[in-house]
Amino acid sequence: MISSDTSRHASVYAAFASSAARWPDHDFLVVLPETAAIYGIDAQTLRYGEALARVDALAARYREAGFGAGHRAGLMLENRPAFFLHWLALNALGVSVVPLSTELRAAELEYITGHSELDLAVAPAARHADLHAAALAAQRSVSICEADSATIARAATSAEAATPDADTECALLYTSGTTGRPKACVLPNEYFLLAGEWYNGIGGLCALRPGVERLVTPLPMTHMNAMAYSTMAMILAGGAIVALDRFHPRTWWASVRTARASIVHYLGVMPAMLLGAPESAQDREHAVRFGFGAGVDKTLHAPFETRFGLPLLEAWAMTETGAGAVVIANREPRHIGQSCFGKPEAALDVRIVGDDGRDVSVNTPGELLVRASGEHPRRGFFREYLKDAEATAAAWEGGWFHTGDIVRQDANGQLYFVDRKKNVIRRSGENISAVEVESVLRKHPRVADVAVAATPDAVRGDEVLACVIARETVADAAAAPLAAELAQLCLAQLAYFKAPGYVAFVDALPLTGTQKVQRAALKELARTLPGSSRCIDTRALKKRQD
């Protein structure tokens, strides 16, 4: 449980330095041979004391280049050790970091560079041209360097004269919106500190042991789970972080064993993939005490635990809620196989409301509204959506944060996930804005109109489906080539996972009386289209772009 008083640390860097002083010889970052080979670096283990020395040296170089409070730095460093070191070094100076996925393409980079007002970008040399182009298009003067650059171009603007504290902006995390471009959540140091404190204090089946734990995560550092929960939990516990480049089903258990992992973090698609492998005598040969994640298929939850011998602790949180509103099924009974994600703590106030805004009765589905209990209802939450006061106010309408998730609560207070109200497609743990994909598809000269929705996918949860109205009739023989063109257009402008996995050519879209897309009707339509004659399967084209 989160303590009622303010975090004892002033910043993420201060928390790390404190742990480094307490556990200088404990492992902090572990890069396994498989991950090292993919990144083209050496397999390595970096201890807390060594890491602190490298962080301090980096901070000194950034300070000398004029970076400090008020600046923002884009980090396109994947899950490499450099991400952690540069984040901590910049945090020591009060520089906010903006994690950048390597999957980002031109339109996305230009938007984020301008919207976040980047001052610095740290990325592989191969992406420098893309970043320069984005900075030019966004009319920003951005210092761009590699993680191990000998020199850092001086900051174009002066840093603010401010000492970093718990209220200082630590990071901007972009989260897909439902009605426009991705929104940027402004996250102060307190957000990350409280996330780590929550994890270290929640107890039950996920009680952490100081100075002992070794946590494996395949989740990207562009997501709050990896940054706020995995990283901060281990920093405050003096544990080791083993960040994989991504999830590899065939080698997952070998990596877990090599890492001597005691904790694993998972996405909902992972259990299904792991259960699909042939059973092995080694299935239970691991030291994992629990898995922390969300979205496991309820029909696979019990079979997974039986086969692999570890509990999957389903949790709920959002980038916006942080540790201010997080729920986890960390105590028995966990109601396995019912999409249960636990019972709210006393520190969290919860309401479940219907479309009329009124509280629903027990076991009736409704939208989940949350806030921190006590005098500070937004404690632990994001501060705001950057440059979007209207969206921030709407999210907090009536003094409650509106999650957009449909849940139900039983008579004992346990919460069960039902569905997502917001128009966000969740594919393999990635949140995808339908509107963002639509805006790219509309650029094609043969597209008169388009609407994008989720369609069920047995492996990835959701897949992206685009309903396209063509300007001219598309012959059956021309449907597949045009669908491929549309998919390739998205692959050139967006991260690969956002491209449509299906393109359906339709005569009309379900519209309201004011000619807006009926999203609920579209969602139902999308469920029926795969396999039909005018719906082209483009999933084979969705590959990571070099």
C-alpha positions in Angstrom: 0.0 0.0 0.0 1.2 3.5 -0.8 2.2 5.4 2.3 0.2 8.5 3.1 3.2 10.8 3.4 5.3 12.2 0.5 7.9 10.0 -1.0 11.2 10.1 0.8 13.1 10.7 -2.4 13.1 13.9 -4.4 13.6 12.3 -7.8 14.0 9.1 -9.7 17.8 9.7 -9.7 17.8 10.4 -6.0 16.1 7.0 -5.4 18.6 5.3 -7.6 21.6 6.9 -5.9 20.2 5.9 -2.5 19.9 2.3 -3.6 23.4 2.4 -5.1 24.7 3.6 -1.8 23.0 0.7 0.0 23.6 -2.1 -2.5 26.7 -1.0 -4.6 27.6 -4.6 -5.5 24.1 -5.8 -6.3 23.2 -6.5 -9.9 21.2 -3.6 -11.5 21.1 -4.2 -15.2 21.5 -7.6 -16.9 21.9 -8.0 -20.6 21.5 -11.7 -21.6 23.6 -13.1 -24.5 20.5 -13.4 -26.8 19.5 -9.8 -26.2 23.1 -8.6 -26.6 23.4 -10.4 -30.0 20.2 -8.7 -31.2 21.4 -5.3 -30.1 25.0 -5.8 -31.3 26.4 -5.2 -27.8 28.2 -7.3 -25.2 26.3 -9.4 -22.8 26.9 -7.8 -19.4 25.8 -7.3 -15.9 26.1 -3.8 -14.5 26.1 -3.4 -10.7 24.5 -0.5 -8.9 27.8 1.2 -7.9 29.2 0.9 -11.4 25.9 2.2 -12.9 25.9 5.2 -10.6 29.4 6.2 -11.7 28.4 6.0 -15.3 25.2 7.9 -14.7 27.0 10.7 -12.9 29.6 11.0 -15.7 26.8 11.2 -18.3 25.0 13.9 -16.2 28.2 15.9 -16.0 28.5 15.9 -19.9 24.9 16.9 -20.3 25.3 19.7 -17.7 28.4 20.9 -19.6 26.3 21.0 -22.8 23.8 23.3 -21.1 21.0 20.8 -20.5 18.9 21.0 -17.4 15.4 21.8 -16.0 12.8 22.8 -18.6 14.4 20.7 -21.4 13.0 17.5 -22.9 15.0 14.7 -24.4 13.7 12.0 -26.8 15.3 8.6 -26.0 15.2 6.1 -29.0 17.2 3.5 -27.2 14.9 0.5 -27.0 15.6 -1.6 -23.9 19.3 -1.2 -24.1 21.3 -0.4 -20.9 21.8 3.1 -22.4 18.1 3.9 -22.0 18.3 3.5 -18.2 21.7 5.3 -17.9 20.6 8.3 -20.0 17.2 8.5 -18.3 18.8 8.6 -14.8 21.5 11.1 -15.9 19.0 13.4 -17.4 16.6 13.1 -14.5 19.4 14.2 -12.2 19.5 17.5 -14.0 15.7 17.9 -14.2 15.5 17.0 -17.9 12.2 15.3 -18.8 12.6 12.2 -21.1 10.3 11.3 -24.0 10.7 7.6 -24.8 10.6 7.1 -28.6 9.8 3.7 -30.2 12.2 2.7 -33.0 9.0 1.8 -34.9 8.0 5.4 -35.2 8.0 6.8 -38.8 8.0 10.2 -40.4 4.5 11.4 -39.5 4.8 10.3 -35.9 8.3 11.6 -35.3 7.4 15.0 -36.7 4.3 15.2 -34.5 6.0 14.1 -31.3 9.1 16.3 -32.0 6.9 19.4 -32.3 4.3 18.6 -29.8 6.7 17.8 -27.0 9.1 20.5 -28.0 12.1 18.3 -27.9 15.5 19.9 -27.2 17.6 16.7 -27.4 17.3 13.3 -29.0 19.5 10.3 -28.3 19.3 7.6 -30.9 21.3 5.2 -33.2 23.1 6.9 -36.0 20.8 5.2 -38.5 17.9 7.2 -37.3 19.6 10.6 -37.1 18.5 11.6 -40.6 14.8 10.8 -39.7 15.2 12.9 -36.5 16.8 15.8 -38.3 13.9 15.7 -40.9 11.3 15.6 -38.1 13.0 18.5 -36.3 13.1 20.6 -39.5 9.5 19.9 -40.2 8.6 20.8 -36.6 10.8 23.9 -36.7 12.7 22.8 -33.7 16.4 23.1 -32.9 17.2 19.7 -31.6 20.6 18.4 -30.4 20.9 14.8 -31.8 23.5 12.4 -30.7 24.2 8.7 -30.2 24.2 7.1 -26.7 28.0 6.9 -26.6 28.7 10.2 -28.5 32.0 11.7 -27.5 30.5 15.2 -27.8 27.0 16.6 -27.3 25.8 19.6 -29.2 25.0 22.5 -26.9 21.4 23.1 -25.9 19.7 25.8 -28.1 18.0 27.3 -25.1 19.1 27.9 -21.5 18.1 25.6 -18.7 15.9 26.9 -15.9 17.4 27.6 -12.5 15.6 25.0 -10.6 16.5 22.0 -8.4 14.7 18.8 -9.4 12.1 17.6 -6.9 9.1 15.2 -6.7 7.0 17.6 -8.7 9.5 18.1 -11.5 8.4 16.6 -14.8 10.2 13.3 -15.2 8.7 12.0 -18.5 6.2 12.4 -21.2 4.5 9.1 -22.3 2.4 9.2 -25.4 -0.9 7.3 -25.2 -3.3 6.7 -28.0 -6.3 8.9 -28.0 -9.8 8.0 -29.2 -10.6 11.1 -31.2 -7.3 12.4 -32.5 -3.6 12.1 -32.3 -1.9 10.4 -29.4 -2.0 12.5 -26.2 1.1 13.1 -24.0 0.8 12.3 -20.3 2.9 14.6 -18.2 4.4 12.5 -15.5 6.3 14.0 -12.5 9.0 12.3 -10.5 6.3 11.5 -7.8 4.4 9.4 -10.3 7.4 7.0 -10.8 8.4 7.0 -7.1 4.9 6.1 -5.9 4.7 3.3 -8.5 7.9 1.8 -7.1 6.7 2.3 -3.6 3.3 0.7 -4.3 4.9 -2.4 -5.9 7.3 -2.7 -2.9 4.5 -2.5 -0.4 1.6 -4.3 -1.9 2.5 -7.7 -0.4 0.5 -10.8 -0.8 1.5 -13.1 -3.6 3.8 -10.4 -5.1 5.7 -9.4 -1.9 9.2 -8.2 -2.9 12.3 -9.2 -1.0 14.8 -6.3 -0.7 18.1 -7.0 -2.4 17.0 -10.3 -3.8 14.6 -10.0 -6.7 15.5 -10.5 -10.4 12.8 -9.2 -12.8 12.6 -10.1 -16.5 10.5 -7.9 -18.7 10.0 -8.1 -22.5 7.9 -5.0 -22.4 9.3 -1.8 -24.1 10.6 1.1 -22.0 8.2 3.3 -24.0 5.4 1.9 -21.8 4.5 2.8 -18.2 4.6 -0.8 -17.0 8.3 -1.2 -17.9 9.3 2.4 -16.8 7.2 2.9 -13.8 6.6 -0.6 -12.4 9.4 -2.9 -13.5 12.2 -0.3 -13.2 11.1 1.6 -10.2 10.2 -1.6 -8.3 13.7 -3.0 -8.7 15.4 0.3 -8.0 13.7 0.7 -4.7 14.1 -2.9 -3.8 17.8 -3.1 -4.9 16.9 -5.8 -7.4 18.1 -6.6 -10.9 16.3 -5.6 -14.1 16.7 -8.0 -17.0 15.1 -6.2 -20.0 14.7 -8.3 -23.1 14.5 -6.6 -26.5 11.0 -8.1 -26.9 9.1 -11.4 -26.2 10.6 -14.4 -28.0 8.3 -17.4 -27.4 10.8 -20.1 -28.4 13.6 -18.9 -26.1 11.5 -17.3 -23.3 12.0 -20.0 -20.7 15.7 -20.4 -21.5 16.1 -16.6 -20.9 14.2 -16.8 -17.7 16.4 -19.6 -16.4 19.6 -17.9 -17.5 18.5 -14.7 -15.8 17.7 -16.6 -12.6 14.5 -14.6 -12.7 12.2 -14.5 -9.6 9.6 -12.3 -11.3 8.4 -12.0 -14.9 6.2 -9.3 -16.4 3.9 -10.4 -19.2 1.4 -9.2 -21.8 -1.9 -11.0 -22.3 -0.8 -12.6 -25.6 2.2 -14.3 -24.0 0.5 -17.1 -22.1 -1.3 -18.3 -25.2 2.0 -18.4 -27.2 3.8 -20.3 -24.5 1.0 -22.8 -24.0 1.1 -23.4 -27.8 4.6 -24.9 -27.5 5.0 -28.7 -26.9 5.1 -29.7 -23.2 8.5 -30.2 -21.8 10.1 -31.7 -18.7 11.7 -28.3 -18.2 8.4 -26.4 -18.0 8.7 -26.0 -14.2 12.4 -25.7 -14.1 12.6 -22.0 -13.1 12.7 -19.9 -10.0 9.9 -17.5 -10.9 7.6 -16.7 -7.9 5.0 -14.8 -9.9 4.1 -13.1 -13.1 2.8 -9.5 -13.1 0.7 -8.4 -16.1 -2.8 -8.1 -17.6 -5.1 -9.4 -20.3 -4.5 -13.2 -20.1 -7.2 -15.1 -21.9 -9.5 -16.3 -19.1 -9.7 -19.8 -20.6 -5.9 -20.1 -20.5 -5.2 -18.7 -17.1 -5.7 -21.9 -15.1 -4.0 -24.2 -17.7 -1.0 -21.9 -17.7 -0.5 -21.9 -14.0 -1.0 -25.7 -13.8 1.5 -26.4 -16.5 4.2 -23.8 -15.6 3.8 -23.7 -11.9 3.6 -19.9 -11.2 0.7 -17.6 -10.5 -0.2 -14.9 -13.1 -1.3 -11.9 -11.1 -3.7 -9.9 -13.2 -3.5 -6.2 -12.6 -5.2 -3.1 -13.9 -3.8 0.4 -14.4 -3.4 3.0 -17.1 -0.7 5.4 -18.0 -2.9 8.2 -16.7 -3.6 6.5 -13.3 -0.1 5.3 -12.4 0.0 4.1 -8.8 -2.8 6.5 -7.9 -5.2 3.9 -9.1 -3.9 0.4 -9.6 -5.6 -2.8 -8.7 -4.1 -6.3 -8.6 -5.3 -9.8 -7.8 -2.5 -10.5 -5.5 -4.4 -12.4 -2.8 -6.6 -15.5 -2.8 -9.2 -16.1 -4.0 -8.1 -14.7 -7.3 -11.1 -16.1 -9.2 -8.9 -17.5 -12.0 -10.6 -17.8 -15.3 -13.1 -14.9 -14.7 -11.1 -11.9 -15.8 -10.8 -10.8 -12.2 -8.1 -8.2 -11.4 -8.5 -7.9 -7.7 -10.1 -5.8 -5.0 -9.3 -2.0 -4.7 -7.2 -1.0 -1.7 -8.5 1.5 0.8 -6.3 4.1 -0.8 -8.4 4.0 -3.9 -12.0 5.2 -4.4 -14.0 3.4 -7.1 -17.3 4.0 -8.8 -18.9 2.0 -11.6 -21.5 3.9 -13.6 -23.9 3.4 -16.4 -24.4 5.5 -19.5 -26.6 7.8 -17.4 -23.7 8.5 -15.0 -25.4 6.8 -12.1 -23.8 4.0 -10.0 -24.8 0.6 -11.2 -25.8 -2.3 -8.9 -23.6 -5.3 -7.9 -22.4 -7.4 -10.8 -23.7 -4.9 -13.4 -21.2 -3.8 -16.0 -20.4 -0.1 -16.1 -17.6 2.4 -16.7 -14.9 2.4 -14.1 -14.2 5.7 -12.4 -11.3 6.1 -10.0 -9.5 8.6 -7.8 -7.1 8.5 -4.8 -8.9 8.6 -1.5 -8.4 11.4 0.9 -7.6 15.1 0.4 -5.5 14.6 -2.8 -7.7 12.7 -5.4 -5.1 13.0 -8.2 -2.1 11.9 -6.1 0.0 9.4 -8.1 -1.9 10.1 -11.4 -0.6 11.9 -14.4 -0.4 15.7 -14.0 -2.2 16.5 -17.3 -2.4 15.9 -21.0 0.3 18.2 -22.5 -1.3 21.2 -24.2 -4.8 19.8 -23.9 -6.5 21.2 -20.9 -9.9 20.3 -22.4 -9.1 16.6 -22.6 -7.6 16.7 -19.1 -10.8 18.3 -17.7 -13.0 15.8 -19.5 -11.0 12.9 -18.1 -11.6 14.3 -14.6 -15.2 15.3 -15.1 -17.0 15.4 -11.8 -13.8 14.9 -9.8 -13.4 11.3 -10.9 -11.0 9.9 -13.5 -13.0 8.3 -16.3 -11.1 5.2 -17.4 -13.2 4.2 -20.4 -13.0 0.6 -19.2 -16.2 -1.4 -18.6 -16.0 -3.6 -15.5 -18.3 -5.2 -12.9 -17.8 -5.5 -9.2 -19.1 -8.5 -7.1 -20.6 -8.3 -3.6 -17.1 -8.9 -2.1 -15.6 -5.9 -3.9 -13.7 -7.9 -6.5 -13.4 -6.3 -10.0 -13.8 -8.1 -13.3 -12.8 -6.7 -16.7 -15.6 -6.7 -19.3 -14.7 -4.6 -22.3 -13.2 -1.3 -23.4 -15.5 1.6 -24.0 -12.9 3.8 -25.7 -12.2 3.4 -29.4 -8.7 2.1 -28.9 -7.5 -1.1 -30.6 -5.2 -3.1 -28.3 -2.9 -5.4 -30.3 -0.3 -7.4 -28.5 -0.3 -4.9 -25.7 0.1 -1.9 -28.0 -2.7 0.8 -27.9 -3.6 2.0 -31.3 -5.7 5.0 -32.1 -8.2 4.3 -34.9 -8.3 7.9 -35.9 -4.5 8.1 -36.3 -4.6 5.1 -38.8 -7.6 6.6 -40.6 -5.7 9.9 -41.1 -2.9 8.1 -43.0 -5.2 6.0 -45.1 -7.2 9.0 -46.2 -4.0 10.3 -47.9 -4.3 7.6 -50.6 -5.9 9.1 -53.8 -8.3 6.1 -54.2 -9.8 6.3 -50.7 -13.0 8.3 -50.5 -13.6 7.5 -46.8 -12.3 5.0 -44.2 -13.1 3.9 -40.7 -10.8 1.7 -38.6 -11.8 -0.7 -35.8 -10.6 -3.7 -33.9 -11.5 -7.2 -35.0 -10.8 -10.2 -32.7 -7.5 -12.0 -33.1 -6.9 -15.3 -31.4 -3.2 -14.6 -30.7 -2.9 -10.8 -30.5 -6.2 -9.9 -28.8 -7.2 -7.4 -31.4 -6.1 -6.8 -35.0 -6.5 -3.6 -37.0 -9.3 -3.7 -39.6 -9.9 -0.8 -42.1 -13.3 -0.4 -43.8 -12.5 1.5 -47.0 -14.9 3.2 -49.3 -13.1 3.6 -52.6 -13.5 6.6 -54.9 -14.2 4.2 -57.8 -15.4 0.6 -57.9 -12.6 -1.8 -57.1 -12.7 -5.0 -59.2 -12.3 -8.2 -57.3 -8.9 -8.8 -59.0 -7.7 -5.4 -58.0 -8.8 -5.6 -54.3 -5.7 -7.5 -53.0 -3.1 -5.2 -54.7 -4.9 -2.0 -53.5 -5.2 -3.5 -50.0 -1.4 -4.1 -50.1 -0.8 -0.5 -51.2 -2.9 0.8 -48.3 -1.0 -1.4 -45.8 2.3 -0.3 -47.2 1.3 3.4 -46.9 0.7 2.9 -43.2 3.9 1.0 -42.8 5.8 3.9 -44.3 4.1 6.5 -42.0 3.3 4.6 -38.8 4.7 1.9 -36.5 4.2 -1.5 -38.2 1.7 -2.7 -35.6 -0.7 0.1 -36.4 -1.0 -0.9 -40.1 -4.2 -2.7 -41.0 -4.1 -6.4 -40.8 -7.3 -6.5 -42.8 -8.6 -4.1 -45.5 -12.3 -4.5 -46.3 -13.8 -2.7 -49.2 -17.3 -1.6 -48.3 -20.1 0.5 -50.0 -21.0 2.4 -46.8 -20.0 3.0 -43.2 -22.4 3.0 -40.3 -23.1 6.7 -39.6 -25.1 8.8 -37.2 -27.7 11.4 -38.2 -24.9 14.0 -38.1 -22.7 11.8 -40.4 -20.3 10.7 -37.7 -19.2 7.0 -37.7 -21.2 4.9 -35.3 -18.2 3.3 -33.5 -20.3 0.6 -31.7 -21.9 -0.5 -35.0 -18.5 -0.4 -36.7 -17.0 -2.6 -34.1 -19.7 -5.2 -34.6 -19.3 -5.0 -38.4 -15.5 -5.5 -38.0 -16.1 -8.7 -36.2 -17.9 -10.2 -39.2 -15.7 -9.1 -42.1 -12.6 -11.3 -41.9 -13.0 -14.2 -44.2 -15.5 -12.5 -46.5 -14.8 -12.0 -50.2 -14.1 -8.3 -50.1 -12.0 -8.3 -46.9 -8.3 -8.8 -47.7 -5.9 -10.3 -45.1 -2.8 -8.1 -45.0 -1.4 -9.4 -41.8 1.6 -11.0 -43.6 2.8 -7.5 -44.5 3.0 -6.3 -40.9 6.6 -6.8 -40.2 9.1 -4.6 -38.4 10.6 -2.1 -40.8 14.4 -1.9 -41.1 
